[in-house]
Amino acid sequence: MFILAVLICQASSLLTFQIFNFGFAENDLMASFVLQDENNSPVQVEKVIYVQVVPMMSILFAHTLLFTRIGSITIIPSKLGSMYFMFSCEGCETYISSSISITYAEPSSVVLIPSTQNPNINEEISISYSNDHDFSFTIAYLLNNEEFNFRNVLTGLSSGVAYVTFFSCGVKDLMFDFEICMGWVGIIGGITIEVTSNIYNSIMFTSDTILFLGDFLELQVSVYTNIEMNTLLTGQCELYLSLSPSVPISGITTQVTTGGYATFSNLLINTVGTYKIIIEGCCQLLFESDEIVTITGVDSITVSLPSDYIQVSVETEITVSILGPNGSDLQLEAMIALVSSSKPMVGETTKSTTNGKAVFYITFETVGETTLSANSDHDLDTIDSMSKKVYIIESMCLETKNDVCVSCVPLANIIDGQCVCVDFSIEIILML
């Protein structure tokens, strides 16, 4: 026989126990309950009630575990003392009782012998089972409806070997139910299995790892079941993505593997900095990426040109440089716009750069002064924008003799009777 327990994924669709009453009849604990759906309507589908007692022990029960909408069951623990009970069913939330003092017990025993109590995820283990009342095996379950594989081989009327595979790591309380008399009398026992991870991961970034603030991060996680990393995980595994150091991420940070892969896309890291990717999940322990993700932006922008003086109608070269936080170089594509505060510019005033610099060739057609500044499409709120005041003049020559220039604006040299700017000039006051 092969059993596959189905994981219920959407908590909003879980059925709930709206009424749960406990009482004693001749020292026996009795529980009655009503099951309702998300609309508070009675559930008309037949269900099997799942029962577990904490601390773990075997329990006898009377009345069938099958119920439709309303159910009741008599429970006789195998030990005395204070304990609480948990109830569930397929597609149902787990109901946990308050502590109940048990004053009557009846010895009973379910013997469960596992091949190991610490298997790896996706590792099949065997559990030999029997009970001291010669009841027949009926069902095995996890109270939380978690998915697992179950294969059963009978070896006797009330004994057999169960072969179980778990798809997630963690502690599992696997319950075994045995019944007789058409299910009206039975015994339930359980065993605790702690599943560990033998999962190995790799991360492949499908976007750049150096990004401007506002750019999307994308990556694919591969999940393997061997250290050689050549056998992909076949079962599903829910993975959770976070960052180290921890900062908020916009986007879907939970994915389920398909064929051993999980793709995270359209993620936005909203804080400038350097981070490592953290992957953890139900099938594995925490895994940290080797590669660093850097989120940056334009934190400094500078305008420079050969002189504070620009001759009217003569093309001049203007360089805009951008830097990231702490003066870091930016090798990402950015769009830079050159701005003049008061004088119109002739020429291309927006350019793209991938090396942190953009060179503009600009002409001014009117005399006067203006302030040159720049901005980019990735400016940070903390940006330090360094502007440049320039003077647009008719001539770079201050004095001529016999139509030959003998004096130029500061830091300009006379070459062949003309003024040529060779360095950044100092600012002087001109009557323009």
C-alpha positions in Angstrom: 0.0 0.0 0.0 1.3 3.5 -0.9 0.1 6.6 0.9 0.9 10.2 0.0 -0.2 12.8 2.6 -1.0 16.1 0.9 0.3 19.4 2.3 -2.3 22.0 2.7 -0.7 25.3 1.4 -3.3 28.0 2.0 -4.1 28.7 5.6 -7.1 30.7 4.7 -8.8 27.5 3.4 -8.2 25.4 6.5 -11.3 23.9 8.3 -11.6 24.8 11.9 -13.0 23.2 15.1 -15.4 25.9 16.2 -16.7 23.9 19.2 -14.6 21.5 21.3 -15.9 20.1 24.6 -14.2 17.8 27.1 -15.8 15.9 29.9 -15.4 12.7 32.0 -17.8 9.7 32.0 -16.8 7.1 34.6 -13.3 8.5 34.6 -12.9 8.2 30.9 -12.1 11.4 29.0 -14.6 12.3 26.3 -14.1 14.9 23.6 -16.8 16.2 21.2 -16.4 18.7 18.4 -18.0 20.5 15.5 -16.0 21.2 12.3 -16.8 24.2 10.2 -15.4 25.8 7.0 -14.1 29.3 6.4 -17.7 30.5 6.0 -18.6 29.0 9.4 -20.8 26.5 7.7 -20.8 22.8 8.9 -18.5 20.5 6.9 -20.5 17.8 5.3 -17.5 15.7 4.1 -16.5 12.6 6.1 -13.2 13.1 7.9 -10.8 11.1 10.1 -9.9 12.8 13.4 -6.2 12.8 14.1 -5.2 12.7 17.8 -1.9 13.2 19.6 -1.2 13.6 23.3 1.7 15.5 24.9 3.8 14.1 26.4 3.9 11.4 23.8 2.3 8.1 24.9 0.0 5.5 23.5 -3.8 6.0 24.0 -6.8 3.8 23.7 -10.0 5.2 22.1 -13.6 4.2 21.7 -16.0 5.3 19.0 -14.9 5.6 15.4 -12.4 8.2 14.3 -14.6 8.8 11.3 -17.0 11.8 11.5 -19.1 14.1 9.4 -19.4 17.7 10.8 -19.9 16.5 14.4 -17.8 13.9 16.2 -17.0 12.5 19.6 -14.4 10.2 20.9 -13.5 8.6 24.3 -9.8 8.7 25.1 -7.9 6.5 27.7 -4.3 7.5 28.1 -1.7 4.9 29.2 -0.3 7.1 32.0 -1.7 9.3 34.7 -0.9 13.0 35.1 -1.4 16.4 33.4 -1.3 16.4 29.7 -2.9 18.2 26.7 -4.3 16.9 23.5 -4.0 18.0 19.9 -6.6 17.2 17.2 -6.6 17.7 13.5 -7.8 16.2 10.2 -7.0 16.4 6.5 -7.4 20.0 5.5 -8.0 21.1 9.1 -6.3 23.4 11.5 -4.7 21.9 14.6 -6.8 22.3 17.8 -4.7 22.2 21.1 -6.5 21.7 24.4 -5.6 23.2 27.7 -3.9 21.0 30.3 -6.1 18.2 31.4 -5.5 16.1 34.6 -6.0 12.4 33.9 -6.9 10.3 37.0 -7.6 7.0 35.2 -5.3 5.2 32.8 -5.1 1.8 31.2 -1.9 0.2 30.1 -1.4 0.0 26.3 1.5 -0.2 24.1 2.4 0.6 20.5 5.9 -0.6 19.7 7.6 1.4 17.0 11.2 0.6 16.1 12.8 2.8 13.4 15.9 2.0 11.4 17.0 5.5 12.4 15.4 8.4 14.2 17.7 10.9 12.5 17.3 10.4 8.8 18.3 12.8 6.1 15.7 14.6 4.1 14.4 12.4 1.2 16.0 9.3 2.8 13.6 6.4 3.2 13.6 4.8 6.6 11.8 1.7 7.9 9.7 1.6 11.1 8.7 -1.8 12.4 5.4 -1.6 14.3 3.2 -3.8 16.5 0.7 -3.3 19.4 -0.2 -5.3 22.5 -3.9 -5.4 21.6 -3.6 -7.2 18.3 -5.4 -4.3 16.5 -5.0 -3.9 12.8 -3.0 -1.0 11.3 -5.3 1.6 9.8 -3.4 4.9 9.0 -0.3 6.9 9.7 -0.4 10.7 9.9 1.4 13.9 10.8 -0.9 16.2 12.7 0.1 19.3 10.6 -0.8 17.5 7.3 2.7 17.8 6.1 3.5 15.9 2.9 5.4 12.6 3.3 5.6 9.2 1.5 4.4 6.1 3.2 4.7 2.5 2.1 3.4 -0.4 4.3 4.2 -4.1 4.3 2.2 -6.3 6.7 4.0 -9.0 8.5 1.2 -10.2 10.8 -2.3 -9.4 11.9 -1.2 -6.4 14.0 2.4 -6.0 12.9 4.3 -4.8 9.8 7.0 -2.5 8.5 6.4 1.0 7.3 8.7 2.7 4.9 8.6 6.5 5.3 10.3 9.4 3.4 10.1 13.0 4.7 10.6 16.0 2.4 11.5 18.6 5.0 13.9 18.8 7.9 12.8 19.2 11.5 11.1 17.2 14.2 8.2 15.0 13.0 5.8 13.2 15.4 4.5 10.4 13.2 1.4 8.8 14.6 0.2 5.2 14.0 -3.5 4.2 14.3 -4.7 0.6 14.9 -8.3 -0.4 15.1 -10.7 -3.3 15.6 -14.5 -3.9 15.6 -15.1 -1.8 12.5 -13.1 1.1 13.9 -15.1 1.5 17.1 -12.1 0.6 19.3 -8.5 1.4 18.7 -5.1 2.4 19.9 -2.8 5.2 18.8 0.9 5.6 19.3 3.6 7.8 17.9 7.3 8.2 17.4 9.5 11.3 17.1 11.7 11.5 14.1 14.2 14.3 13.6 15.0 14.8 9.9 18.3 16.5 9.1 19.4 18.1 5.8 21.8 16.6 3.3 21.1 19.4 0.9 23.8 21.3 -1.1 23.2 24.6 -2.8 24.5 26.8 -5.5 23.4 30.3 -6.5 23.5 31.7 -10.0 22.8 35.4 -10.4 20.8 36.2 -13.6 21.1 39.9 -13.0 24.2 42.0 -12.2 25.5 41.8 -8.6 26.3 45.5 -8.6 23.1 47.4 -9.0 21.8 50.9 -8.7 19.2 51.5 -6.1 15.9 50.7 -7.7 17.3 48.1 -10.1 16.0 44.5 -9.8 18.0 41.6 -8.4 17.4 38.2 -9.9 18.9 34.8 -9.1 18.4 31.1 -9.4 19.0 28.6 -6.5 19.9 25.0 -7.4 19.3 22.3 -4.7 21.3 19.1 -4.8 21.1 15.9 -2.7 24.8 15.0 -2.9 28.1 16.8 -2.1 29.2 16.4 -5.8 26.2 18.5 -6.7 25.2 16.5 -9.7 21.9 15.1 -8.4 19.1 17.7 -8.2 16.4 17.5 -5.5 13.3 15.8 -6.9 10.8 16.7 -4.2 9.5 20.2 -3.5 11.3 22.4 -1.0 10.1 25.8 0.1 13.0 28.3 0.2 13.2 31.7 2.0 15.6 34.5 0.8 17.0 37.1 3.1 20.1 39.3 3.3 23.1 39.6 5.6 23.2 42.2 7.1 19.4 42.2 7.3 17.6 45.0 5.4 14.1 45.0 3.8 13.5 43.5 0.4 10.6 44.3 -1.9 9.3 41.3 -3.9 8.5 37.7 -3.4 11.2 36.2 -1.1 9.6 32.7 -0.8 9.8 30.2 -3.6 9.2 26.4 -4.0 11.7 24.3 -5.9 10.7 22.7 -9.2 13.0 20.0 -10.4 15.7 21.2 -8.0 15.5 24.8 -9.0 14.0 27.9 -7.5 14.0 31.3 -9.2 13.8 34.6 -7.4 13.1 37.6 -9.6 12.0 41.3 -9.4 13.6 41.7 -6.0 14.4 45.3 -4.8 16.9 46.0 -2.1 16.0 49.4 -0.8 19.1 50.2 1.1 22.6 51.1 -0.3 25.3 48.7 0.9 26.9 45.4 0.3 25.1 42.1 1.2 25.3 38.4 1.0 22.3 36.3 0.0 20.9 34.0 2.7 18.8 30.9 1.7 17.1 28.7 4.2 14.0 26.5 4.1 12.1 23.5 5.2 14.5 21.1 3.4 17.8 22.6 4.4 19.9 24.6 6.9 21.0 28.2 6.3 23.1 28.7 3.2 25.0 31.9 2.5 26.2 33.0 -0.9 29.9 33.5 -1.6 29.3 36.4 -4.0 28.5 39.8 -2.7 25.6 42.0 -3.9 26.3 45.7 -4.0 23.5 48.3 -4.1 24.9 51.7 -5.0 23.9 55.1 -6.5 25.3 58.4 -7.6 26.5 60.1 -4.4 28.8 62.8 -5.9 28.6 64.6 -9.2 31.1 67.2 -10.5 31.1 69.5 -13.5 34.6 70.5 -14.8 35.8 72.4 -17.9 39.2 74.0 -18.9 38.3 77.5 -17.8 35.8 79.6 -16.0 35.6 81.6 -19.2 33.8 80.4 -22.3 34.0 82.4 -25.5 30.6 83.0 -27.1 29.8 80.9 -30.1 32.9 78.7 -29.5 32.4 75.0 -28.7 33.8 74.1 -25.3 34.3 70.7 -23.7 32.5 70.1 -20.4 33.1 66.9 -18.3 30.7 65.5 -15.8 32.0 62.9 -13.3 30.0 60.7 -11.0 31.0 58.7 -7.9 29.2 56.3 -5.6 29.1 56.3 -1.8 32.5 56.9 -0.1 34.0 57.9 -3.4 33.6 54.5 -5.1 33.9 54.2 -8.8 30.7 53.6 -10.8 31.0 51.2 -13.8 27.3 51.0 -14.3 25.2 52.6 -17.0 23.8 55.9 -16.0 22.1 58.8 -17.8 23.6 62.2 -17.1 21.9 65.5 -17.8 23.9 68.8 -18.0 22.0 71.9 -16.8 22.6 75.6 -17.2 21.0 77.9 -14.7 20.4 81.0 -16.9 22.0 80.7 -20.4 20.7 78.3 -23.1 23.1 75.7 -24.3 23.5 74.5 -27.9 24.5 70.9 -28.2 23.6 67.5 -26.7 22.9 67.9 -23.0 22.1 64.3 -22.0 24.5 61.4 -22.3 24.8 57.8 -21.1 28.0 56.6 -19.4 29.3 53.3 -18.2 32.6 54.5 -16.9 31.6 57.3 -14.5 32.2 60.2 -16.9 30.3 61.9 -19.7 31.8 64.6 -22.0 29.6 67.3 -23.5 30.5 69.6 -26.3 28.5 72.8 -25.7 28.2 76.3 -27.3 26.7 79.4 -25.7 25.3 82.1 -28.0 24.8 84.9 -25.5 27.2 86.7 -23.2 26.8 86.6 -19.5 27.3 84.2 -16.6 25.6 81.0 -15.7 26.0 78.1 -13.3 26.5 74.6 -14.7 25.3 71.6 -12.8 24.3 68.0 -13.6 22.1 65.2 -12.4 21.7 61.6 -13.1 18.9 59.0 -13.2 20.4 57.3 -10.1 21.0 60.2 -7.8 20.9 59.3 -4.1 19.2 61.5 -1.5 22.6 62.2 0.0 24.2 63.4 -3.3 26.8 66.1 -3.2 26.3 68.0 -6.4 29.3 70.3 -7.2 28.3 73.0 -9.7 30.5 75.4 -11.7 29.9 79.1 -12.3 31.2 80.2 -15.7 31.4 83.5 -17.7 30.6 83.7 -21.3 32.6 86.5 -22.9 33.1 87.9 -26.4 36.8 87.3 -26.4 39.3 85.5 -24.3 41.8 88.3 -25.0 42.0 91.1 -22.5 44.5 93.3 -24.4 45.7 93.6 -28.0 48.5 95.5 -29.8 48.4 95.9 -33.5 45.6 93.4 -33.6 47.6 90.8 -31.8 46.5 89.6 -28.4 49.1 90.3 -25.7 47.0 89.6 -22.5 44.5 86.8 -21.9 42.1 85.8 -19.2 43.9 84.2 -16.2 45.6 80.9 -16.9 45.2 81.1 -20.6 48.3 81.1 -22.8 49.0 83.2 -25.9 49.6 80.8 -28.8 50.0 82.2 -32.2 48.4 85.5 -31.1 45.3 83.8 -29.7 44.3 82.9 -26.1 44.1 79.2 -25.4 42.9 77.8 -22.0 45.3 75.3 -20.6 44.0 74.8 -17.1 41.2 75.7 -14.7 41.2 79.5 -14.5 40.6 81.5 -11.4 37.4 83.4 -11.1 37.6 87.2 -11.7 35.0 89.9 -11.9 34.3 91.1 -15.4 32.1 93.9 -16.6 30.1 92.0 -19.2 
